[in-house]
Amino acid sequence: MSSNASFVGAIPQHYDRHLGPVIFDPYARDLARRVEHRAGLRVLEVACGTGILTRRLLERLPADAHLVATDLNGAMISHARTVVPGDARVEWREADAQALPLPDGSFDAVVCQFGFMFLPDRPAGLREAKRVLRPGGQFLFNVWDSLEKNPFGRIAHESITSFFPENPPSFYLTPFGWHDARDVRATTAGAGFRDVQLETVACEAQSESAHSFSTGLVHGNPVATAIRERGVDPDTVRAAVERKLAAAWGAAPCRGPMSAHVASARA
């Protein structure tokens, strides 16, 4: 697991509390509504994290559906189990998206929220998604648009790197690093998918405060570990992020635009 994908320790709690409702849930709602609704649906969720999309899927799936929610990070799944209401339809599994321990053609739909950017081998992850889908099965995933289109990410990245003249933490270049729509479409088609469509979806990030949002942006992902390893107190950096967010989006509430690409395809 790369350091940029190591969501351990207290990270899952901060991620779920301070980022989940603000930047992830709006897109979870969007992605969940796109899943085709029919009896007996078998759905695989890749990179489920703390279960933000999982919750929205369970709200929409039929009573006889089966949802397998997977993530590479055991700590994220452990947290998800504590916050997602108990539901007999969901099965939690720790799994690498690039080598899924699941049979060929065993799902009607595969969905992934903001996960493929973190894979060291994206084509392998996409091929695995196709392998476990039945012929004609539905594939849905989203990725962040560029840092320029997501000011919260740009503010966090620029504030953090300003503390480090040399070897700054590079975490934010990963989640916002696969934003070229043509490349996303071509890579997905290259993995064997057909009818690949991409839609750019704008949403509003809404946090109770710049303090809460900055807590998530620094402590809710592996960048806090990278900051600490470089000898700087993450709370000092968080305060700098808070000031920039408050100036740009307001102190309380803290609101601003965000953008993501939503991809859909058929196996």
Secondary structure, 3 states (H helix, E strand, C coil): CCHHHCCCCCHHHHHHHHHHHHHHHHHHHHHHHCCCCCCCCEEEEECCCCCHHHHHHHHHCCCCCEEEEEECCHHHHHHHHHHCCCCCCEEEEECCCCCCCCCCCCEEEEEEECCHHHCCCHHHHHHHHHHHEEEEEEEEEEEECCHHHCHHHHHHHHHHHCCCCCCCCCHHHCCCCCCCHHHHHHHHHHCCCEEEEEEEEEEEEEECCHHHHHHHHHHCCCHHHHHHHCCCCHHHHHHHHHHHHHHHHCCCCEEEEEEEEEEEEEC
